[in-house]
Amino acid sequence: MKLQIMTAQRVDLQQILDMQKETYKSEAELHNEFNVLPLTQTLESVNEEFDKGCFFKIVRDNEILLQAEG
């Protein structure tokens, strides 16, 4: 299983946003704080961030495992 670091594409943004929300969900539950940007961010704002910089993704077998901004 080969990991690849790739530049994310606009088509990846919904999946990246979904992963972000899923990742922060348990932390929000732990602290009973659900009004944090990673959970309230919209696809529109992710698109705006995408337009300002570069997003990277780590991919294994065509599945995004992680994303980062560059």
MMTF fields as JSON, N, C-alpha, C and O atoms, coordinates in Angstrom:
{
  "mmtfVersion": "1.0.0",
  "mmtfProducer": "UNKNOWN",
  "numBonds": 279,
  "numAtoms": 280,
  "numGroups": 70,
  "numChains": 1,
  "numModels": 1,
  "chainsPerModel": [1],
  "groupsPerChain": [70],
  "chainIdList": ["A"],
  "bondAtomList": [4, 2, 8, 6, 12, 10, 16, 14, 20, 18, 24, 22, 28, 26, 32, 30, 36, 34, 40, 38, 44, 42, 48, 46, 52, 50, 56, 54, 60, 58, 64, 62, 68, 66, 72, 70, 76, 74, 80, 78, 84, 82, 88, 86, 92, 90, 96, 94, 100, 98, 104, 102, 108, 106, 112, 110, 116, 114, 120, 118, 124, 122, 128, 126, 132, 130, 136, 134, 140, 138, 144, 142, 148, 146, 152, 150, 156, 154, 160, 158, 164, 162, 168, 166, 172, 170, 176, 174, 180, 178, 184, 182, 188, 186, 192, 190, 196, 194, 200, 198, 204, 202, 208, 206, 212, 210, 216, 214, 220, 218, 224, 222, 228, 226, 232, 230, 236, 234, 240, 238, 244, 242, 248, 246, 252, 250, 256, 254, 260, 258, 264, 262, 268, 266, 272, 270, 276, 274],
  "bondOrderList": [1, 1, 1, 1, 1, 1, 1, 1, 1, 1, 1, 1, 1, 1, 1, 1, 1, 1, 1, 1, 1, 1, 1, 1, 1, 1, 1, 1, 1, 1, 1, 1, 1, 1, 1, 1, 1, 1, 1, 1, 1, 1, 1, 1, 1, 1, 1, 1, 1, 1, 1, 1, 1, 1, 1, 1, 1, 1, 1, 1, 1, 1, 1, 1, 1, 1, 1, 1, 1],
  "groupList": [{"groupName": "MET", "atomNameList": ["N", "CA", "C", "O"], "elementList": ["N", "C", "C", "O"], "formalChargeList": [0, 0, 0, 0], "bondAtomList": [1, 0, 2, 1, 3, 2], "bondOrderList": [1, 1, 2], "singleLetterCode": "M", "chemCompType": "L-PEPTIDE LINKING"}, {"groupName": "LYS", "atomNameList": ["N", "CA", "C", "O"], "elementList": ["N", "C", "C", "O"], "formalChargeList": [0, 0, 0, 0], "bondAtomList": [1, 0, 2, 1, 3, 2], "bondOrderList": [1, 1, 2], "singleLetterCode": "K", "chemCompType": "L-PEPTIDE LINKING"}, {"groupName": "LEU", "atomNameList": ["N", "CA", "C", "O"], "elementList": ["N", "C", "C", "O"], "formalChargeList": [0, 0, 0, 0], "bondAtomList": [1, 0, 2, 1, 3, 2], "bondOrderList": [1, 1, 2], "singleLetterCode": "L", "chemCompType": "L-PEPTIDE LINKING"}, {"groupName": "GLN", "atomNameList": ["N", "CA", "C", "O"], "elementList": ["N", "C", "C", "O"], "formalChargeList": [0, 0, 0, 0], "bondAtomList": [1, 0, 2, 1, 3, 2], "bondOrderList": [1, 1, 2], "singleLetterCode": "Q", "chemCompType": "L-PEPTIDE LINKING"}, {"groupName": "ILE", "atomNameList": ["N", "CA", "C", "O"], "elementList": ["N", "C", "C", "O"], "formalChargeList": [0, 0, 0, 0], "bondAtomList": [1, 0, 2, 1, 3, 2], "bondOrderList": [1, 1, 2], "singleLetterCode": "I", "chemCompType": "L-PEPTIDE LINKING"}, {"groupName": "THR", "atomNameList": ["N", "CA", "C", "O"], "elementList": ["N", "C", "C", "O"], "formalChargeList": [0, 0, 0, 0], "bondAtomList": [1, 0, 2, 1, 3, 2], "bondOrderList": [1, 1, 2], "singleLetterCode": "T", "chemCompType": "L-PEPTIDE LINKING"}, {"groupName": "ALA", "atomNameList": ["N", "CA", "C", "O"], "elementList": ["N", "C", "C", "O"], "formalChargeList": [0, 0, 0, 0], "bondAtomList": [1, 0, 2, 1, 3, 2], "bondOrderList": [1, 1, 2], "singleLetterCode": "A", "chemCompType": "L-PEPTIDE LINKING"}, {"groupName": "ARG", "atomNameList": ["N", "CA", "C", "O"], "elementList": ["N", "C", "C", "O"], "formalChargeList": [0, 0, 0, 0], "bondAtomList": [1, 0, 2, 1, 3, 2], "bondOrderList": [1, 1, 2], "singleLetterCode": "R", "chemCompType": "L-PEPTIDE LINKING"}, {"groupName": "VAL", "atomNameList": ["N", "CA", "C", "O"], "elementList": ["N", "C", "C", "O"], "formalChargeList": [0, 0, 0, 0], "bondAtomList": [1, 0, 2, 1, 3, 2], "bondOrderList": [1, 1, 2], "singleLetterCode": "V", "chemCompType": "L-PEPTIDE LINKING"}, {"groupName": "ASP", "atomNameList": ["N", "CA", "C", "O"], "elementList": ["N", "C", "C", "O"], "formalChargeList": [0, 0, 0, 0], "bondAtomList": [1, 0, 2, 1, 3, 2], "bondOrderList": [1, 1, 2], "singleLetterCode": "D", "chemCompType": "L-PEPTIDE LINKING"}, {"groupName": "GLU", "atomNameList": ["N", "CA", "C", "O"], "elementList": ["N", "C", "C", "O"], "formalChargeList": [0, 0, 0, 0], "bondAtomList": [1, 0, 2, 1, 3, 2], "bondOrderList": [1, 1, 2], "singleLetterCode": "E", "chemCompType": "L-PEPTIDE LINKING"}, {"groupName": "TYR", "atomNameList": ["N", "CA", "C", "O"], "elementList": ["N", "C", "C", "O"], "formalChargeList": [0, 0, 0, 0], "bondAtomList": [1, 0, 2, 1, 3, 2], "bondOrderList": [1, 1, 2], "singleLetterCode": "Y", "chemCompType": "L-PEPTIDE LINKING"}, {"groupName": "SER", "atomNameList": ["N", "CA", "C", "O"], "elementList": ["N", "C", "C", "O"], "formalChargeList": [0, 0, 0, 0], "bondAtomList": [1, 0, 2, 1, 3, 2], "bondOrderList": [1, 1, 2], "singleLetterCode": "S", "chemCompType": "L-PEPTIDE LINKING"}, {"groupName": "HIS", "atomNameList": ["N", "CA", "C", "O"], "elementList": ["N", "C", "C", "O"], "formalChargeList": [0, 0, 0, 0], "bondAtomList": [1, 0, 2, 1, 3, 2], "bondOrderList": [1, 1, 2], "singleLetterCode": "H", "chemCompType": "L-PEPTIDE LINKING"}, {"groupName": "ASN", "atomNameList": ["N", "CA", "C", "O"], "elementList": ["N", "C", "C", "O"], "formalChargeList": [0, 0, 0, 0], "bondAtomList": [1, 0, 2, 1, 3, 2], "bondOrderList": [1, 1, 2], "singleLetterCode": "N", "chemCompType": "L-PEPTIDE LINKING"}, {"groupName": "PHE", "atomNameList": ["N", "CA", "C", "O"], "elementList": ["N", "C", "C", "O"], "formalChargeList": [0, 0, 0, 0], "bondAtomList": [1, 0, 2, 1, 3, 2], "bondOrderList": [1, 1, 2], "singleLetterCode": "F", "chemCompType": "L-PEPTIDE LINKING"}, {"groupName": "PRO", "atomNameList": ["N", "CA", "C", "O"], "elementList": ["N", "C", "C", "O"], "formalChargeList": [0, 0, 0, 0], "bondAtomList": [1, 0, 2, 1, 3, 2], "bondOrderList": [1, 1, 2], "singleLetterCode": "P", "chemCompType": "L-PEPTIDE LINKING"}, {"groupName": "GLY", "atomNameList": ["N", "CA", "C", "O"], "elementList": ["N", "C", "C", "O"], "formalChargeList": [0, 0, 0, 0], "bondAtomList": [1, 0, 2, 1, 3, 2], "bondOrderList": [1, 1, 2], "singleLetterCode": "G", "chemCompType": "PEPTIDE LINKING"}, {"groupName": "CYS", "atomNameList": ["N", "CA", "C", "O"], "elementList": ["N", "C", "C", "O"], "formalChargeList": [0, 0, 0, 0], "bondAtomList": [1, 0, 2, 1, 3, 2], "bondOrderList": [1, 1, 2], "singleLetterCode": "C", "chemCompType": "L-PEPTIDE LINKING"}],
  "groupTypeList": [0, 1, 2, 3, 4, 0, 5, 6, 3, 7, 8, 9, 2, 3, 3, 4, 2, 9, 0, 3, 1, 10, 5, 11, 1, 12, 10, 6, 10, 2, 13, 14, 10, 15, 14, 8, 2, 16, 2, 5, 3, 5, 2, 10, 12, 8, 14, 10, 10, 15, 9, 1, 17, 18, 15, 15, 1, 4, 8, 7, 9, 14, 10, 4, 2, 2, 3, 6, 10, 17],
  "groupIdList": [1, 2, 3, 4, 5, 6, 7, 8, 9, 10, 11, 12, 13, 14, 15, 16, 17, 18, 19, 20, 21, 22, 23, 24, 25, 26, 27, 28, 29, 30, 31, 32, 33, 34, 35, 36, 37, 38, 39, 40, 41, 42, 43, 44, 45, 46, 47, 48, 49, 50, 51, 52, 53, 54, 55, 56, 57, 58, 59, 60, 61, 62, 63, 64, 65, 66, 67, 68, 69, 70],
  "secStructList": [7, 7, 3, 3, 3, 3, 3, 7, 7, 4, 4, 4, 2, 2, 2, 2, 2, 2, 2, 2, 2, 2, 2, 2, 2, 2, 2, 2, 2, 2, 2, 6, 7, 7, 7, 1, 2, 2, 2, 2, 7, 7, 2, 2, 2, 2, 2, 2, 2, 2, 2, 2, 1, 7, 3, 3, 3, 3, 3, 3, 6, 6, 3, 3, 3, 3, 3, 3, 3, 7],
  "xCoordList": [0.828, 0.0, 0.872, 1.489, 0.911, 1.749, 0.976, -0.124, 1.56, 0.978, 1.527, 2.707, 0.661, 1.082, 0.623, -0.495, 1.481, 1.099, 0.812, 1.662, -0.406, -0.852, -1.505, -1.947, -1.56, -2.306, -3.784, -4.214, -4.563, -6.003, -6.622, -6.115, -7.701, -8.445, -9.783, -10.23, -10.396, -11.683, -12.697, -13.507, -12.663, -13.588, -13.399, -14.308, -12.251, -11.962, -12.511, -12.558, -12.921, -13.209, -14.364, -14.295, -15.413, -16.528, -16.057, -16.397, -15.289, -14.783, -13.845, -13.888, -13.012, -12.099, -12.884, -12.549, -13.921, -14.756, -15.452, -15.516, -15.968, -16.618, -15.632, -15.982, -14.413, -13.387, -13.057, -12.907, -12.942, -12.642, -13.713, -13.395, -14.966, -16.062, -16.082, -16.307, -15.853, -15.823, -14.667, -14.81, -13.537, -12.355, -12.58, -12.159, -13.23, -13.43, -14.662, -14.83, -15.508, -16.749, -16.498, -17.143, -15.581, -15.331, -14.739, -15.057, -13.891, -13.318, -14.412, -14.425, -15.315, -16.423, -17.327, -17.781, -17.585, -18.401, -17.718, -18.372, -16.431, -15.662, -15.771, -15.889, -15.731, -15.756, -17.135, -17.315, -18.097, -19.45, -19.427, -20.128, -18.62, -18.463, -18.534, -17.574, -19.676, -19.9, -19.84, -19.981, -19.637, -19.604, -18.154, -17.739, -17.409, -16.018, -15.904, -16.635, -15.0, -14.89, -14.791, -15.462, -13.992, -13.918, -15.264, -15.456, -16.19, -17.506, -18.553, -19.546, -18.349, -19.343, -18.948, -19.733, -17.754, -17.273, -18.144, -18.612, -18.35, -19.187, -18.309, -17.127, -18.916, -18.197, -17.804, -16.741, -18.649, -18.33, -17.045, -16.198, -16.891, -15.678, -14.449, -13.343, -14.631, -13.506, -13.071, -11.878, -14.039, -13.713, -12.953, -12.023, -13.339, -12.628, -11.191, -10.271, -10.989, -9.626, -8.828, -7.648, -9.471, -8.819, -8.319, -7.233, -9.109, -8.728, -7.525, -6.812, -7.294, -6.204, -4.883, -3.826, -4.921, -3.683, -3.766, -4.626, -2.874, -2.755, -3.179, -2.75, -3.999, -4.405, -3.688, -3.582, -3.207, -2.586, -3.427, -4.167, -3.301, -3.993, -3.032, -2.151, -3.213, -2.473, -3.448, -4.548, -3.033, -3.906, -3.289, -2.086, -4.143, -3.74, -4.842, -6.01, -4.497, -5.47, -6.651, -7.806, -6.363, -7.366, -8.306, -9.361, -7.945, -8.752, -7.988, -6.826, -8.624, -7.993, -7.95, -8.976, -6.759, -6.59, -6.448, -6.832, -5.898, -5.587, -5.435, -5.072, -5.715, -5.514, -4.75, -4.748, -4.105, -3.376, -3.339, -3.395, -3.244, -3.082, -1.607, -0.825, -1.242, 0.15, 0.352, 1.484],
  "yCoordList": [-1.178, 0.0, 1.24, 1.586, 1.876, 3.043, 4.32, 4.539, 5.153, 6.452, 7.48, 7.447, 8.404, 9.473, 10.805, 10.922, 11.799, 13.175, 13.853, 13.911, 14.365, 14.947, 16.301, 16.581, 17.117, 18.361, 18.028, 17.34, 18.519, 18.299, 19.113, 20.166, 18.61, 19.285, 19.772, 19.305, 20.694, 21.224, 20.096, 20.165, 19.084, 17.962, 17.201, 16.487, 17.339, 16.67, 17.413, 16.851, 18.654, 19.511, 19.028, 19.147, 18.491, 17.991, 16.835, 16.773, 15.932, 14.806, 15.293, 14.785, 16.256, 16.824, 17.48, 17.304, 18.23, 18.869, 17.816, 17.96, 16.772, 15.701, 15.03, 14.737, 14.791, 14.186, 15.111, 14.654, 16.401, 17.384, 17.345, 17.318, 17.343, 17.34, 16.052, 16.081, 14.939, 13.659, 13.604, 13.064, 14.162, 14.168, 14.991, 14.588, 16.124, 17.022, 16.668, 17.196, 15.801, 15.461, 14.894, 15.328, 13.942, 13.332, 14.347, 14.316, 15.235, 16.282, 17.238, 17.646, 17.59, 18.47, 17.804, 18.457, 16.526, 15.79, 15.743, 15.894, 15.537, 15.468, 16.763, 16.732, 17.894, 19.208, 19.877, 21.003, 19.163, 19.696, 21.088, 22.003, 21.217, 22.481, 22.181, 21.692, 22.48, 22.137, 23.347, 23.205, 24.51, 25.732, 26.142, 27.257, 25.236, 25.505, 25.436, 24.687, 26.206, 26.324, 24.982, 24.809, 24.035, 22.781, 22.068, 21.286, 22.33, 21.699, 22.573, 22.056, 23.862, 24.77, 25.279, 25.952, 24.96, 25.443, 24.911, 23.774, 25.736, 25.368, 25.029, 25.368, 24.363, 24.051, 25.338, 25.41, 26.342, 27.636, 28.223, 28.715, 28.176, 28.739, 27.885, 28.413, 26.58, 25.719, 26.062, 26.094, 26.314, 26.729, 28.047, 28.22, 28.978, 30.255, 30.037, 30.655, 29.166, 28.85, 28.191, 28.487, 27.305, 26.614, 27.615, 27.45, 28.646, 29.666, 30.489, 31.055, 30.561, 31.369, 30.615, 31.24, 29.298, 28.562, 27.161, 26.844, 26.356, 25.004, 24.003, 24.104, 23.063, 21.988, 20.722, 20.449, 19.969, 18.688, 17.578, 17.787, 16.412, 15.25, 14.076, 13.972, 13.203, 11.952, 10.875, 10.747, 10.114, 9.152, 7.761, 7.584, 6.776, 5.367, 4.632, 4.723, 3.925, 3.167, 4.043, 3.633, 5.227, 6.186, 6.704, 7.257, 6.536, 7.034, 8.127, 7.933, 9.275, 10.356, 9.97, 9.631, 10.02, 9.69, 10.926, 10.916, 11.995, 13.186, 14.348, 14.168, 15.545, 16.742, 17.766, 17.73, 18.673, 19.762, 20.944, 20.793, 22.112, 23.332, 23.639, 23.385, 24.183, 24.521, 25.99, 26.44],
  "zCoordList": [0.0, 0.0, 0.0, 1.007, -1.103, -1.296, -0.966, -1.475, -0.114, 0.197, -0.766, -1.118, -1.199, -2.088, -1.52, -1.018, -1.599, -1.273, -2.595, -3.484, -2.708, -3.969, -3.706, -2.592, -4.717, -4.628, -4.724, -5.65, -3.763, -3.788, -4.92, -5.305, -5.427, -6.486, -5.915, -4.868, -6.604, -6.135, -5.924, -5.001, -6.747, -6.636, -5.309, -4.885, -4.655, -3.391, -2.174, -1.08, -2.348, -1.196, -0.336, 0.887, -0.922, -0.101, 0.772, 1.953, 0.21, 0.993, 2.087, 3.208, 1.784, 2.775, 3.907, 5.078, 3.566, 4.588, 5.45, 6.671, 4.829, 5.577, 6.543, 7.686, 6.085, 6.943, 8.105, 9.238, 7.836, 8.875, 9.964, 11.153, 9.557, 10.528, 11.33, 12.54, 10.683, 11.385, 12.388, 13.484, 12.004, 12.87, 14.128, 15.212, 14.001, 15.149, 15.983, 17.082, 15.486, 16.178, 17.578, 18.532, 17.723, 19.031, 20.012, 21.201, 19.527, 20.378, 20.849, 22.01, 19.964, 20.315, 21.352, 22.292, 21.184, 22.156, 23.514, 24.546, 23.519, 24.756, 25.55, 26.775, 24.866, 25.519, 25.461, 25.927, 24.881, 24.72, 24.073, 24.505, 23.048, 22.321, 20.825, 20.23, 20.236, 18.834, 17.911, 16.697, 18.462, 17.658, 17.377, 17.692, 16.79, 16.417, 14.896, 14.248, 14.34, 12.887, 12.158, 11.141, 12.626, 11.868, 11.728, 10.797, 12.643, 12.569, 11.887, 11.375, 11.872, 11.29, 9.907, 9.238, 9.493, 8.195, 7.069, 7.112, 6.076, 4.925, 3.722, 3.67, 2.781, 1.538, 0.828, 0.211, 0.911, 0.297, 0.88, 0.134, 2.201, 2.8, 2.503, 2.387, 2.379, 1.994, 0.568, 0.267, -0.296, -1.669, -1.676, -2.463, -0.808, -0.715, -0.253, -0.787, 0.732, 1.183, 0.067, -0.122, -0.664, -1.768, -2.803, -3.358, -3.059, -4.03, -3.571, -4.401, -2.275, -1.722, -1.61, -1.518, -1.615, -1.396, -1.958, -2.78, -1.505, -2.01, -0.935, 0.215, -1.298, -0.403, -0.86, -2.056, 0.093, -0.216, 0.388, 1.35, -0.186, 0.351, 0.355, -0.498, 1.319, 1.357, 0.9, 1.436, -0.085, -0.733, -0.66, -0.852, -0.377, -0.45, -1.188, -0.809, -2.21, -3.003, -3.429, -3.311, -3.915, -4.396, -3.309, -3.621, -2.057, -0.945, -0.206, 0.149, 0.03, 0.78, 2.246, 2.835, 2.836, 4.243, 5.109, 6.279, 4.541, 5.318, 4.362, 3.2, 4.859, 4.052, 4.857, 6.087, 4.162, 4.799, 3.862, 2.642, 4.439, 3.633, 3.514, 4.43, 2.384, 2.193, 1.995, 1.819]
}
